[in-house]
């Protein structure tokens, strides 16, 4: 009852009118985004069975942990700090000292720290996507070294380019529109995964029979739920655009579900749960850069086009026999590129339909292909370097599921268990 006293109204009004509300939105968005980390592990790992889900979960969680640790020991400054290399990367902020000092200082400005928390969550999602893609190929030690180097060389600088509105080469220099970070989260991670897969070599495409549908369904639901945090938090404020971004995210993912199901119905005669969830993810990936500059109608079309493009390219990847990991790469690379290019055509007050020119389309295309190409080449170089030093992948593969062999001791344990037969009841 004391909450409703007249002297309690003023502090509440002051809170509601301050940047603390925007900081709260960022914190909630970061929490939702972190739900995507286990989600992508279950969703992508479940496509190759339970063993694949376990490997993907381990790689995703460990990769996200590496990114978080790097952010604390200086990586946060690389994302949002003052320029170290103008237009490319910021100065390291050891222990997030400047951000914590502002939050605990006399002014009590918590917004910068909340914004960094959201951006670190995006980086963790990118690492999780990359880890889930290559978990069945790469050893844990090689993965941990790779994700640390790749984060410093590619992920953090790409985030700086997108989210540093005053100095980043993408946001400030080229005026690229990328609300939710499709460049670092989708393109950089997907392209890096394809580089690692190429360094590891080709392997047969897993059949649908090895899917673990309950794990896939749980993971897909987590990704669908958590991705709203990625898109909504990209606005950084509770304003008129926030509900529009929520609606656009929902509409695009729904359009992706319907179109992918139709494609599977026409081509394979058997739409599945995996089809629906892949369609949803393709729509979510595509709407990530565009959620704040489209109307719901255009968002529906974007989700449909992204699902159509991803489904078509997934079939091509399957024929190339690079396996489920390349399917994951295709969804994030193609979906992100479709979203970025769609902005150049249909964005409000900037796209070709409204402005009559292709300037924004060309800008979006240059930024997208530049990030994809650079991330692919750097990841390929790092993977080849690890291959001749630490060792990148295991030599043998299990015949039943295609996952890398575990340690010899564990293999002997499996062999002994199988030789004993079923235990007596």
TIMAR-750799 format. One record per residue (C-alpha): residue number from 1; residue in one letter; x, y, z. Coordinates in steps of 0.02 Angstrom, whole numbers, plus 50000, padded with zeros to 5 digits. Layout:
residues N
(NUM 'A' (X Y Z))
...
***
This chain:
residues 425
(1 'X' (50000 50000 50000))
(2 'X' (50145 50117 50033))
(3 'X' (50187 50109 49848))
(4 'X' (50037 50217 49810))
(5 'X' (50081 50359 49927))
(6 'X' (50097 50529 49841))
(7 'X' (50281 50542 49888))
(8 'X' (50316 50378 49797))
(9 'X' (50246 50437 49630))
(10 'X' (50384 50561 49590))
(11 'X' (50527 50433 49596))
(12 'X' (50427 50316 49486))
(13 'X' (50394 50454 49361))
(14 'X' (50577 50501 49359))
(15 'X' (50624 50319 49326))
(16 'X' (50496 50304 49186))
(17 'X' (50561 50461 49100))
(18 'X' (50746 50419 49111))
(19 'X' (50864 50312 49009))
(20 'X' (50843 50175 49138))
(21 'X' (50690 50113 49043))
(22 'X' (50795 50096 48885))
(23 'X' (50930 50008 48986))
(24 'X' (50800 49887 49053))
(25 'X' (50745 49848 48875))
(26 'X' (50925 49809 48828))
(27 'X' (50950 49695 48977))
(28 'X' (50790 49599 48940))
(29 'X' (50840 49587 48757))
(30 'X' (51011 49521 48807))
(31 'X' (50930 49386 48915))
(32 'X' (50818 49334 48770))
(33 'X' (50966 49333 48651))
(34 'X' (51062 49216 48766))
(35 'X' (50920 49091 48748))
(36 'X' (50976 49074 48567))
(37 'X' (51144 49002 48622))
(38 'X' (51076 48834 48684))
(39 'X' (50939 48847 48554))
(40 'X' (51056 48840 48404))
(41 'X' (51152 48698 48488))
(42 'X' (50997 48590 48505))
(43 'X' (50922 48642 48340))
(44 'X' (51073 48617 48229))
(45 'X' (51151 48477 48331))
(46 'X' (50987 48382 48336))
(47 'X' (50989 48370 48147))
(48 'X' (51129 48242 48164))
(49 'X' (51058 48149 48314))
(50 'X' (51084 48153 48501))
(51 'X' (51272 48136 48490))
(52 'X' (51277 48284 48372))
(53 'X' (51170 48386 48491))
(54 'X' (51290 48350 48634))
(55 'X' (51440 48403 48530))
(56 'X' (51351 48559 48468))
(57 'X' (51297 48606 48645))
(58 'X' (51475 48589 48708))
(59 'X' (51546 48694 48567))
(60 'X' (51412 48828 48578))
(61 'X' (51424 48851 48766))
(62 'X' (51613 48850 48768))
(63 'X' (51622 48970 48621))
(64 'X' (51500 49090 48704))
(65 'X' (51601 49080 48865))
(66 'X' (51761 49124 48773))
(67 'X' (51678 49276 48695))
(68 'X' (51610 49335 48863))
(69 'X' (51781 49317 48945))
(70 'X' (51865 49411 48802))
(71 'X' (51736 49550 48818))
(72 'X' (51780 49573 49001))
(73 'X' (51968 49578 48975))
(74 'X' (51961 49708 48838))
(75 'X' (51844 49652 48701))
(76 'X' (51703 49769 48752))
(77 'X' (51813 49916 48709))
(78 'X' (51849 49840 48539))
(79 'X' (51662 49847 48505))
(80 'X' (51609 50015 48577))
(81 'X' (51767 50103 48636))
(82 'X' (51850 50258 48564))
(83 'X' (51941 50223 48400))
(84 'X' (52102 50125 48408))
(85 'X' (52109 50107 48219))
(86 'X' (51984 50235 48152))
(87 'X' (51838 50154 48067))
(88 'X' (51900 49979 48106))
(89 'X' (51908 49941 48292))
(90 'X' (51899 50026 48461))
(91 'X' (52021 50033 48606))
(92 'X' (52022 49889 48731))
(93 'X' (51930 49923 48893))
(94 'X' (52012 49812 49023))
(95 'X' (51886 49745 49147))
(96 'X' (51752 49858 49072))
(97 'X' (51821 49989 49192))
(98 'X' (51751 50141 49102))
(99 'X' (51578 50065 49084))
(100 'X' (51566 50008 49264))
(101 'X' (51634 50175 49323))
(102 'X' (51496 50267 49231))
(103 'X' (51363 50152 49301))
(104 'X' (51424 50169 49481))
(105 'X' (51476 50352 49468))
(106 'X' (51383 50502 49536))
(107 'X' (51273 50515 49380))
(108 'X' (51232 50330 49383))
(109 'X' (51219 50310 49194))
(110 'X' (51184 50124 49171))
(111 'X' (51137 50135 48988))
(112 'X' (51313 50111 48913))
(113 'X' (51342 49955 49018))
(114 'X' (51171 49886 48970))
(115 'X' (51208 49918 48786))
(116 'X' (51373 49825 48799))
(117 'X' (51283 49680 48885))
(118 'X' (51166 49669 48735))
(119 'X' (51310 49677 48610))
(120 'X' (51407 49543 48704))
(121 'X' (51252 49435 48695))
(122 'X' (51251 49457 48506))
(123 'X' (51434 49406 48499))
(124 'X' (51395 49253 48604))
(125 'X' (51256 49206 48481))
(126 'X' (51377 49223 48335))
(127 'X' (51503 49110 48423))
(128 'X' (51365 48984 48462))
(129 'X' (51308 48978 48280))
(130 'X' (51487 48950 48224))
(131 'X' (51517 48820 48358))
(132 'X' (51358 48723 48320))
(133 'X' (51405 48720 48136))
(134 'X' (51576 48641 48157))
(135 'X' (51555 48544 48320))
(136 'X' (51555 48374 48236))
(137 'X' (51715 48413 48141))
(138 'X' (51837 48505 48255))
(139 'X' (51923 48456 48416))
(140 'X' (51881 48555 48572))
(141 'X' (52056 48626 48595))
(142 'X' (52064 48684 48414))
(143 'X' (51891 48760 48431))
(144 'X' (51934 48860 48587))
(145 'X' (52092 48931 48508))
(146 'X' (52001 48968 48346))
(147 'X' (51854 49059 48423))
(148 'X' (51970 49168 48528))
(149 'X' (52073 49220 48377))
(150 'X' (51923 49239 48263))
(151 'X' (51831 49348 48390))
(152 'X' (51976 49470 48402))
(153 'X' (52013 49473 48215))
(154 'X' (51837 49468 48142))
(155 'X' (51691 49469 48264))
(156 'X' (51733 49619 48373))
(157 'X' (51791 49730 48228))
(158 'X' (51634 49688 48129))
(159 'X' (51526 49734 48279))
(160 'X' (51621 49898 48293))
(161 'X' (51590 49933 48108))
(162 'X' (51403 49906 48129))
(163 'X' (51366 49975 48302))
(164 'X' (51487 50122 48314))
(165 'X' (51372 50251 48238))
(166 'X' (51506 50388 48241))
(167 'X' (51659 50296 48176))
(168 'X' (51622 50121 48110))
(169 'X' (51660 50097 47926))
(170 'X' (51489 50017 47895))
(171 'X' (51373 50125 48001))
(172 'X' (51462 50294 47992))
(173 'X' (51566 50277 47835))
(174 'X' (51450 50188 47713))
(175 'X' (51282 50220 47799))
(176 'X' (51242 50034 47800))
(177 'X' (51075 49988 47879))
(178 'X' (51096 49837 47992))
(179 'X' (50987 49850 48147))
(180 'X' (51017 49681 48231))
(181 'X' (51192 49645 48171))
(182 'X' (51167 49530 48022))
(183 'X' (51345 49567 47969))
(184 'X' (51429 49500 48128))
(185 'X' (51298 49373 48184))
(186 'X' (51241 49297 48020))
(187 'X' (51368 49331 47884))
(188 'X' (51530 49329 47984))
(189 'X' (51483 49172 48081))
(190 'X' (51411 49078 47932))
(191 'X' (51556 49122 47818))
(192 'X' (51684 49074 47950))
(193 'X' (51598 48906 47974))
(194 'X' (51606 48872 47788))
(195 'X' (51792 48911 47790))
(196 'X' (51822 48786 47930))
(197 'X' (51716 48653 47844))
(198 'X' (51816 48677 47685))
(199 'X' (51978 48655 47783))
(200 'X' (51910 48496 47863))
(201 'X' (51855 48416 47699))
(202 'X' (51698 48342 47624))
(203 'X' (51589 48212 47705))
(204 'X' (51425 48126 47660))
(205 'X' (51266 48223 47692))
(206 'X' (51174 48151 47844))
(207 'X' (51004 48078 47804))
(208 'X' (50842 48132 47885))
(209 'X' (50834 47969 47978))
(210 'X' (50968 48022 48102))
(211 'X' (50872 48177 48157))
(212 'X' (50819 48187 48338))
(213 'X' (50654 48278 48315))
(214 'X' (50620 48318 48499))
(215 'X' (50790 48400 48516))
(216 'X' (50768 48493 48351))
(217 'X' (50596 48554 48405))
(218 'X' (50658 48616 48575))
(219 'X' (50807 48703 48497))
(220 'X' (50703 48783 48360))
(221 'X' (50577 48848 48487))
(222 'X' (50717 48925 48591))
(223 'X' (50791 49009 48437))
(224 'X' (50621 49076 48383))
(225 'X' (50584 49142 48556))
(226 'X' (50755 49216 48591))
(227 'X' (50778 49298 48422))
(228 'X' (50650 49431 48469))
(229 'X' (50778 49496 48592))
(230 'X' (50905 49517 48452))
(231 'X' (50789 49621 48344))
(232 'X' (50702 49723 48479))
(233 'X' (50861 49763 48573))
(234 'X' (50942 49830 48415))
(235 'X' (50835 49987 48429))
(236 'X' (50914 50024 48598))
(237 'X' (50762 50121 48660))
(238 'X' (50579 50099 48700))
(239 'X' (50500 50206 48564))
(240 'X' (50375 50196 48423))
(241 'X' (50486 50079 48321))
(242 'X' (50501 49945 48455))
(243 'X' (50328 49866 48431))
(244 'X' (50348 49879 48242))
(245 'X' (50510 49780 48253))
(246 'X' (50424 49647 48359))
(247 'X' (50283 49630 48232))
(248 'X' (50404 49625 48085))
(249 'X' (50504 49487 48169))
(250 'X' (50349 49382 48197))
(251 'X' (50281 49412 48021))
(252 'X' (50445 49371 47933))
(253 'X' (50470 49209 48030))
(254 'X' (50290 49158 47994))
(255 'X' (50312 49189 47808))
(256 'X' (50471 49086 47810))
(257 'X' (50382 48939 47891))
(258 'X' (50243 48934 47760))
(259 'X' (50358 48950 47609))
(260 'X' (50485 48819 47668))
(261 'X' (50343 48696 47701))
(262 'X' (50276 48727 47526))
(263 'X' (50449 48702 47450))
(264 'X' (50472 48537 47542))
(265 'X' (50297 48484 47493))
(266 'X' (50332 48515 47309))
(267 'X' (50510 48448 47303))
(268 'X' (50512 48310 47434))
(269 'X' (50327 48272 47459))
(270 'X' (50354 48268 47647))
(271 'X' (50360 48433 47744))
(272 'X' (50423 48403 47921))
(273 'X' (50448 48491 48087))
(274 'X' (50626 48528 48033))
(275 'X' (50559 48609 47875))
(276 'X' (50448 48726 47973))
(277 'X' (50583 48774 48097))
(278 'X' (50713 48801 47960))
(279 'X' (50589 48917 47876))
(280 'X' (50563 49013 48037))
(281 'X' (50751 49032 48065))
(282 'X' (50779 49090 47886))
(283 'X' (50646 49224 47910))
(284 'X' (50722 49277 48077))
(285 'X' (50896 49290 48002))
(286 'X' (50832 49393 47855))
(287 'X' (50731 49515 47961))
(288 'X' (50875 49547 48081))
(289 'X' (50951 49694 47985))
(290 'X' (50785 49759 47920))
(291 'X' (50661 49753 48064))
(292 'X' (50659 49942 48089))
(293 'X' (50644 50000 47909))
(294 'X' (50506 49890 47837))
(295 'X' (50318 49882 47851))
(296 'X' (50238 49716 47901))
(297 'X' (50187 49682 47721))
(298 'X' (50365 49696 47657))
(299 'X' (50425 49594 47806))
(300 'X' (50309 49453 47756))
(301 'X' (50380 49457 47579))
(302 'X' (50557 49460 47648))
(303 'X' (50527 49306 47756))
(304 'X' (50453 49214 47607))
(305 'X' (50596 49259 47491))
(306 'X' (50727 49213 47622))
(307 'X' (50648 49042 47649))
(308 'X' (50638 49013 47462))
(309 'X' (50820 49060 47436))
(310 'X' (50883 48963 47586))
(311 'X' (50783 48806 47543))
(312 'X' (50849 48809 47365))
(313 'X' (51030 48832 47419))
(314 'X' (51014 48700 47555))
(315 'X' (50971 48575 47419))
(316 'X' (51127 48628 47324))
(317 'X' (51232 48607 47482))
(318 'X' (51158 48434 47508))
(319 'X' (51210 48383 47333))
(320 'X' (51386 48446 47368))
(321 'X' (51394 48319 47512))
(322 'X' (51467 48436 47642))
(323 'X' (51337 48380 47768))
(324 'X' (51221 48467 47890))
(325 'X' (51354 48595 47942))
(326 'X' (51352 48672 47768))
(327 'X' (51162 48678 47778))
(328 'X' (51180 48787 47933))
(329 'X' (51302 48900 47844))
(330 'X' (51184 48920 47697))
(331 'X' (51039 48974 47806))
(332 'X' (51139 49111 47891))
(333 'X' (51236 49171 47739))
(334 'X' (51092 49172 47616))
(335 'X' (50964 49235 47743))
(336 'X' (51077 49379 47797))
(337 'X' (51118 49429 47618))
(338 'X' (50935 49425 47567))
(339 'X' (50891 49536 47715))
(340 'X' (51029 49662 47680))
(341 'X' (50991 49673 47494))
(342 'X' (50804 49682 47525))
(343 'X' (50834 49841 47626))
(344 'X' (50913 49921 47474))
(345 'X' (50755 49891 47374))
(346 'X' (50609 49914 47495))
(347 'X' (50670 50013 47647))
(348 'X' (50564 50161 47696))
(349 'X' (50634 50327 47633))
(350 'X' (50793 50250 47567))
(351 'X' (50759 50097 47462))
(352 'X' (50744 50095 47275))
(353 'X' (50553 50094 47281))
(354 'X' (50546 50256 47380))
(355 'X' (50703 50347 47323))
(356 'X' (50713 50289 47142))
(357 'X' (50899 50246 47148))
(358 'X' (51006 50096 47191))
(359 'X' (51132 50185 47303))
(360 'X' (51076 50097 47461))
(361 'X' (51065 49929 47373))
(362 'X' (51245 49944 47311))
(363 'X' (51303 49998 47484))
(364 'X' (51218 49851 47568))
(365 'X' (51288 49729 47440))
(366 'X' (51467 49793 47458))
(367 'X' (51461 49782 47648))
(368 'X' (51382 49610 47648))
(369 'X' (51500 49528 47525))
(370 'X' (51651 49615 47603))
(371 'X' (51612 49544 47775))
(372 'X' (51570 49372 47706))
(373 'X' (51729 49362 47603))
(374 'X' (51846 49427 47737))
(375 'X' (51774 49314 47872))
(376 'X' (51785 49163 47757))
(377 'X' (51967 49195 47711))
(378 'X' (52024 49232 47888))
(379 'X' (51934 49079 47956))
(380 'X' (52007 48969 47819))
(381 'X' (52182 49034 47857))
(382 'X' (52161 49007 48045))
(383 'X' (52090 48832 48017))
(384 'X' (52234 48782 47905))
(385 'X' (52357 48852 48031))
(386 'X' (52279 48752 48171))
(387 'X' (52276 48599 48060))
(388 'X' (52466 48598 48048))
(389 'X' (52497 48649 48229))
(390 'X' (52371 48592 48361))
(391 'X' (52274 48481 48243))
(392 'X' (52105 48536 48180))
(393 'X' (51998 48380 48169))
(394 'X' (52004 48197 48215))
(395 'X' (52058 48069 48086))
(396 'X' (51919 47941 48105))
(397 'X' (51731 47957 48098))
(398 'X' (51597 47845 48168))
(399 'X' (51509 47745 48036))
(400 'X' (51340 47758 48118))
(401 'X' (51322 47945 48135))
(402 'X' (51470 48028 48053))
(403 'X' (51527 48112 48214))
(404 'X' (51712 48121 48253))
(405 'X' (51782 47979 48357))
(406 'X' (51800 48015 48541))
(407 'X' (51954 47970 48641))
(408 'X' (52019 47791 48624))
(409 'X' (51969 47754 48804))
(410 'X' (51790 47805 48770))
(411 'X' (51789 47702 48610))
(412 'X' (51846 47550 48709))
(413 'X' (51706 47581 48833))
(414 'X' (51578 47584 48692))
(415 'X' (51649 47425 48617))
(416 'X' (51645 47336 48784))
(417 'X' (51466 47387 48814))
(418 'X' (51411 47325 48644))
(419 'X' (51501 47159 48664))
(420 'X' (51414 47123 48829))
(421 'X' (51242 47134 48750))
(422 'X' (51084 47186 48844))
(423 'X' (51092 47181 49033))
(424 'X' (50985 47049 49121))
(425 'X' (50818 47109 49188))
***
